[in-house]
Every structure is written in C-alpha cells, then in structure tokens.
Amino acid sequence: NSGLVTGDYLMAMLYNGDALALQEINSQISFSVPTEGTNIWMDYLMVMEASKKKELAMSFINFINEPENAARLALYVNFASPNMAAKKLLPQDHLDDPIIYPNKDVLDRSEFTNELPPRVQKKYNTIFSKILHGL
C-alpha cells in the first residue's frame, strides 16, 4: 500500500476501509468500483471448537458487539457496521459515505465470493499471483 501513497503504483485492489485510510495520507488516491461490480465481503467472528479459552473469546466478541464499541470500531477501520444499535451512534458523514456504504446500484452489480472448490481455488491463486507479481 505504500506504493500507492508514494505514487509508485497507479492502481491496486484494496478493501474500502484501507483505501479511505490511505486517502488520509495522500488525497490524490481515489476509490472506484468497476462498472461490472465487485466482490462483497464481510468479516466473521468465531470461536474454534477446540479453543481452551472459549469464555474469554466469547467475552471479547460480546465486548466488540456492544453498540458503543462496535461504532468506535467501524469509525476506526472505516468500515460499515452491521450492528443496528451501533449505526445509530455513527456520525451522518460516515453513514453517507458511498465508499463505506455502497448504494443499491453498486450492490446489485456485485456478488459475494463463495468458497471455491480446491481445484478452482488453486487456479485462482495461481492467476492472482501472476497478476500480483507481473508474471
């Protein structure tokens, strides 16, 4: 990402929150979604069945899902919050930012990336690596 800030890179694929953070460093960085759409992603919180500290992990998940904490986290990482109580605490400029909360048209042109079969995932990784490394 530092190559974007310095101008060494002209384009990169980034999460929306990362792009907003980089824009704070270099105002010439812009964010756009291809006409065809993009992938929609979300973060998940889970506790492994074999975890030896399940109670601690669940306490942490509960802590960051408290509305005040979820709102602070959304602001810190420049991401949308699915927590409806937290959304009520977010400033209007955050809620109105189309980079954070894409409009219906963008969402309609986009899709979730589902888990791929191992053979397809391997091919995807090979192609992505070639693009990433300019091969």
N, C-alpha and C positions, 0 to 999 in steps of 0.2 A: 504493500500500500504506500510505502514511502516514495516509490517511483511516480505515483500519481501526484503527490504533493510537490515533488521537485520538478515535475514536468517531463521526466524521463519516459513515462508511459503516457500514451494518448488515450488508452481505453482499458478498462478492467471490469470484470464481473464481481460485484460486491453485494453484500446484504445492504438493505436500505439504511439501517442504523449506522453501519460503518461508513457509508457514503456521506451521511449527514455529519458524522464526526470529522471526516476529512475536509468537508466544506468549511468547518470552523477554522481549519488551519490554512486552507487555500480556497479563497472564494471563487476561483475560476473553475473549480471542479463542479460538474453538473451531474445530475442523475436522470436517467430516462429508462423507459420500458419499451422494448421493441414493439413495433406495430402488431406483430403476431402474438404478443403476450409474453408471459414469463412463468417461472415456476412459483407456486405459492408454498411457503414453508411455515412450520411452526416448531417451537421448542416444546419438549415434553419433560416432565419431572417424574421420575420413578425411583423406586427403591428395589434393589435386587433381592430376590428371594433368599439368597444366601448371606445377605448382609448381617453383620454382627452388631450393627448399631441402627436397627430399624427405627427405634423410638426417636433417636437423635435426628435421623434423616426425615422422619415424618414431622418432627417439630420444626425443622428448617423449612420444609415445604409449606407447612401451615403459616409460619412466620412471613415468608415472602408473598403469601397469598392474602395476608391482611391488607385491606384496601389502601391504607396509607403507605405501606411498604411496597405494594405492587405498583402504585402510582409513582413512587420515587424511583423504582427500578425501571419503569417504562421511560421516564424522563432521562435517566442516566444513560441508558443504552439506545435511546432514540427509536424505540420500537413501540408497536401497538400493544395494548393490553386487552386480553380477553375478559378481564375481571371487571364486570359491570359496575361494581361499587367503586373500584379504583378509577374507572373512566370518569366518574362524577367529580373526582378530585383533580383531574388533569386540566391544565390551562387550555383555553379555547384554541390558541395557536398550535398547540400540539395535536389536538383533535382534528383541526382543519388542514393539517399538513398532508398533501396528497402523496408525499413520499412515505410517510408513516402509515396513513390510512388511505390506500388507493381507492379511487372511485369505482362504481359498479362496472363501468365500461372496461376498465383495466382488469378487474377481477373476472369478468365474463370472458375475456380473451386469454385468461391464464388457467393453469391447472396445477393440481397437487402432483408432486413427484412421488409415485408409489414405489414400494420395494420392488426391485427388479430381480428376475431370476439370475442366479450366479453367473451363468454364461453371458448374459446380456450386460450385467454389471461389469464384468471383466473387460468386455469390448468397449463399453462406455469409458472406463478408466483409462484404457489404452489410448483411445481417441483424445480424451481430455488432456492426458499427459503430453501427447504430441502437440496439441494446441498450446498448452501452457509453456512448453519448453521450445516452441518454434521449430519442431522437427518436421 
